Amino acid sequence: MTSDLVSVVIPVYNSEKFLEECLDSILAQSYLNIEIVALDDGSTDASSDILERYSDKISIISQKNQGLASALNLGISKMKGDWFKWFSPDDVMYSNTIEILIDEAKNPPSTILYSNWNIIDDSGNTLREFHESNYNKLSPFEYTVRLLDGQQINVNTTLIPTNLLEKCTIRKLDDPVAIDYDFFLQCALLYNVKFHLVPDLLIKYRIHTDQL
């Protein structure tokens, strides 16, 4: 592994409308030690063509449509970084997103970092800010209770130590929207993983009619 290499894994399925903006925002990061792994999960729109235009800058893996969990796990199996960043192809990073997360990554090794975020519409207009619950000073019991009660974290904001993926797995579920929540529950309940809020607004999370 390369020290402090961040692997951004993007599962792509019929994401042509926003994919370029997403990729451009990652390629424009002030933190340079990044690899981008894009998984084309059998797209039937122009997503494949868009990815090909970036083929000199990103790694592209294609498969027949098998769903979100399969695409993510294939990307994870190919990545080389110390850090895993799951990112959706319709969302956008600010230019210093990864730099800020890496600068905060001085916590115990089994810590998932997450941040606040802005909600944007189809056109990229900011609708409002979203401030995540702060788990930083909670005891393991307290934040586990919150997670069990349905408190969720926006996975697109997170930076996850790759070594956690050796024990916590991304499982295929009937409801793909719950895949990240299931992953966080495994981390907290089975392996006492900590969650650390970075209080900055670090991504633009897009609300649109085609998303899960």
Secondary structure as GFF3:
##gff-version 3
##sequence-region A 1 212
A	DSSP	beta_strand	6	12	.	.	.	ID=ss1
A	DSSP	alpha_helix	19	27	.	.	.	ID=ss2
A	DSSP	beta_strand	34	41	.	.	.	ID=ss3
A	DSSP	alpha_helix	47	53	.	.	.	ID=ss4
A	DSSP	beta_strand	59	63	.	.	.	ID=ss5
A	DSSP	alpha_helix	68	78	.	.	.	ID=ss6
A	DSSP	beta_strand	83	86	.	.	.	ID=ss7
A	DSSP	beta_strand	92	93	.	.	.	ID=ss8
A	DSSP	alpha_helix	97	104	.	.	.	ID=ss9
A	DSSP	beta_strand	111	120	.	.	.	ID=ss10
A	DSSP	beta_strand	126	130	.	.	.	ID=ss11
A	DSSP	alpha_helix	140	148	.	.	.	ID=ss12
A	DSSP	three_ten_helix	155	157	.	.	.	ID=ss13
A	DSSP	beta_strand	160	161	.	.	.	ID=ss14
A	DSSP	three_ten_helix	162	166	.	.	.	ID=ss15
A	DSSP	three_ten_helix	176	178	.	.	.	ID=ss16
A	DSSP	alpha_helix	179	191	.	.	.	ID=ss17
A	DSSP	beta_strand	194	206	.	.	.	ID=ss18
###
